[in-house]
Amino acid sequence: MAAQTDRPLDQFEDFFPIMADKLGEEGLMQELCNGFQLLMDPALGLITFESLKRNAALMGLDGLGDDELRMMIREGDLSGDGALNEEEFCILMVG
């Protein structure tokens, strides 16, 4: 069976360099901030697994399962608190 390459995260990673070139540094940072605002839990000011799962469709990530969403949080969670702050989110997105 062939590997699945049309996952939303793969599509985002393919699209990201094009978006960065088109928007420029300032525009890209603004879009990242907008993305963080869409995904975060407003009460905590952080992206939690629950807020990511609830809002994933807004970012075109509705095809990802719980394990993939948890992996995204773990991968970006530099502080070890189980959630992403805005800086961790931006690092994850451009990394």
C-alpha positions as CSV (number, residue, x, y, z in Angstrom):
1,M,0.0,0.0,0.0
2,A,1.4,3.4,-0.9
3,A,2.1,6.0,1.8
4,Q,-0.5,8.6,2.2
5,T,0.9,12.0,1.0
6,D,-2.3,14.0,0.9
7,R,-2.7,14.6,4.6
8,P,-3.6,18.2,5.5
9,L,-0.3,18.7,7.5
10,D,1.7,17.6,4.4
11,Q,-0.2,20.0,2.2
12,F,0.4,22.8,4.7
13,E,4.2,22.1,4.8
14,D,4.3,22.1,1.0
15,F,2.3,25.4,0.8
16,F,4.2,27.2,3.6
17,P,7.3,28.3,1.6
18,I,5.1,29.7,-1.1
19,M,3.1,31.6,1.5
20,A,6.2,33.0,3.1
21,D,7.6,34.3,-0.2
22,K,4.3,35.9,-1.1
23,L,3.6,37.6,2.2
24,G,7.1,38.6,3.2
25,E,8.4,38.5,6.8
26,E,6.0,41.0,8.3
27,G,3.0,39.5,6.6
28,L,4.0,36.0,7.5
29,M,4.4,36.9,11.2
30,Q,0.9,38.5,11.1
31,E,-0.6,35.4,9.6
32,L,1.1,33.2,12.3
33,C,-0.3,35.5,15.0
34,N,-3.7,35.2,13.4
35,G,-3.4,31.4,13.3
36,F,-2.4,31.3,17.0
37,Q,-5.4,33.4,17.9
38,L,-7.7,31.1,16.0
39,L,-6.4,27.9,17.7
40,M,-5.8,29.1,21.2
41,D,-8.0,28.6,24.2
42,P,-9.1,32.2,25.0
43,A,-9.3,31.5,28.7
44,L,-5.7,30.3,28.9
45,G,-4.1,32.2,26.0
46,L,-2.5,28.9,24.9
47,I,-3.1,26.2,22.3
48,T,-4.1,23.1,24.2
49,F,-5.0,19.7,22.7
50,E,-8.6,20.5,23.2
51,S,-8.5,23.9,21.6
52,L,-6.5,22.5,18.7
53,K,-8.9,19.7,18.2
54,R,-11.9,22.1,18.4
55,N,-10.5,24.6,15.9
56,A,-8.4,22.4,13.6
57,A,-10.9,22.7,10.7
58,L,-10.3,26.5,10.7
59,M,-6.7,25.8,9.6
60,G,-7.5,23.0,7.2
61,L,-6.3,20.3,9.7
62,D,-9.7,18.6,10.2
63,G,-8.3,15.4,8.6
64,L,-5.8,14.9,11.4
65,G,-6.6,12.3,14.2
66,D,-6.1,12.8,17.9
67,D,-2.7,11.2,17.9
68,E,-1.4,13.5,15.2
69,L,-2.8,16.6,17.0
70,R,-1.2,15.4,20.3
71,M,2.1,14.9,18.4
72,M,1.9,18.5,17.1
73,I,1.5,19.8,20.6
74,R,4.4,17.6,21.9
75,E,6.6,18.6,19.1
76,G,6.2,22.3,19.7
77,D,6.0,22.3,23.5
78,L,9.4,23.6,24.4
79,S,8.4,24.4,28.0
80,G,6.9,21.0,28.8
81,D,3.6,22.4,30.0
82,G,1.5,20.4,27.5
83,A,0.4,23.4,25.6
84,L,1.8,25.9,23.0
85,N,2.3,29.6,23.8
86,E,2.5,32.0,20.8
87,E,6.3,31.8,20.6
88,E,6.3,28.0,20.6
89,F,3.6,28.0,18.0
90,C,5.6,30.3,15.7
91,I,8.7,28.2,16.1
92,L,6.8,25.0,15.3
93,M,5.2,26.6,12.2
94,V,8.5,28.0,10.7
95,G,10.7,25.1,11.9
